[in-house]
Amino acid sequence: MARSRHRIPIGYVRSSDPISDRYQAEVDSHTNRLAKAHARAVKRVDEARARAARVTLTETRPTRIDAAWRELATREAELAEIERLMQPGNTAPANNRGVASFRKVPR
């Protein structure tokens, strides 16, 4: 088995660039916009969930019941998309982190 020749330099500390006020204002603007969208999406999911429960109890036509549950699924998908956008962008997928590798480790 080949050994890795990659060596991490000891004592080398990377420092990040300073963040300008203009860039910080832009980041805050986008973050606030996304937080508001998330709050609206949570509210829409709650309303759709209540509507679907109410329609299930009161309505006799299956098409209206199905429509209410489809709307709930749509609203939940929108919320999931917004929550995905709120995750940090520098996280590696599981197969790159070695958590759930596609290749099994030989014993």
C-alpha positions in Angstrom: 0.0 0.0 0.0 1.4 3.4 -1.0 2.0 5.9 1.7 1.0 9.5 1.4 3.9 11.9 0.9 1.8 14.9 1.8 3.1 16.8 4.8 1.4 19.5 6.6 3.8 22.3 7.4 4.2 22.7 11.2 4.1 26.2 12.4 2.5 27.6 9.3 -0.6 29.5 10.4 -2.8 31.0 7.7 -4.3 34.3 8.5 -7.5 35.5 6.9 -7.8 38.8 5.0 -9.5 41.6 6.9 -13.2 42.0 6.2 -14.1 45.4 4.8 -17.2 47.3 6.1 -18.7 47.3 2.6 -18.4 43.5 2.3 -19.8 43.0 5.9 -22.8 45.2 5.0 -23.4 43.1 1.9 -23.2 39.9 3.9 -25.5 41.2 6.6 -28.0 42.3 3.9 -28.1 38.9 2.3 -28.2 37.1 5.7 -31.1 39.3 6.8 -33.0 38.7 3.6 -32.6 35.0 3.9 -33.6 35.1 7.6 -36.8 36.9 6.6 -37.5 34.4 3.8 -37.0 31.6 6.3 -39.5 33.1 8.7 -42.1 33.5 5.9 -41.5 29.9 4.8 -42.0 28.6 8.4 -45.2 30.6 8.6 -46.4 29.2 5.3 -45.7 25.7 6.4 -47.6 26.1 9.6 -50.6 27.6 7.7 -50.5 24.9 5.1 -50.3 22.2 7.9 -53.3 23.7 9.7 -55.2 24.0 6.4 -54.5 20.4 5.5 -55.7 19.2 8.9 -58.8 21.3 8.7 -59.6 20.2 5.2 -59.1 16.6 6.1 -61.7 16.9 8.9 -64.3 19.0 7.1 -64.0 18.2 3.3 -65.6 15.2 1.7 -64.1 15.6 -1.8 -60.8 13.7 -2.1 -59.4 16.1 -4.7 -59.5 19.0 -2.3 -57.9 16.9 0.5 -55.2 15.9 -1.9 -54.6 19.4 -3.0 -54.2 20.6 0.6 -51.6 17.9 1.3 -49.8 18.7 -2.0 -49.6 22.3 -1.0 -48.2 21.3 2.3 -45.5 19.2 0.6 -44.7 22.1 -1.7 -44.3 24.5 1.3 -42.1 22.0 3.1 -39.9 21.7 0.0 -39.6 25.4 -0.2 -38.6 25.6 3.5 -36.1 22.8 3.0 -34.5 24.7 0.1 -34.2 27.8 2.2 -32.6 25.8 5.1 -30.2 24.3 2.6 -29.2 27.8 1.5 -28.6 28.8 5.1 -26.0 26.1 5.6 -22.3 27.1 5.4 -21.0 26.7 1.9 -17.6 25.2 2.8 -18.8 21.9 4.2 -17.6 18.9 2.3 -20.1 16.1 1.4 -20.0 13.0 3.5 -18.0 11.0 0.9 -15.2 13.6 1.0 -15.0 13.8 4.8 -14.6 10.0 5.1 -17.8 9.7 7.2 -19.7 7.6 4.7 -17.2 6.7 2.1 -18.4 5.0 -1.1 -15.4 2.6 -0.8 -15.3 0.2 2.2 -12.1 0.1 4.2 -10.4 -3.4 3.9 -9.9 -5.2 7.2 
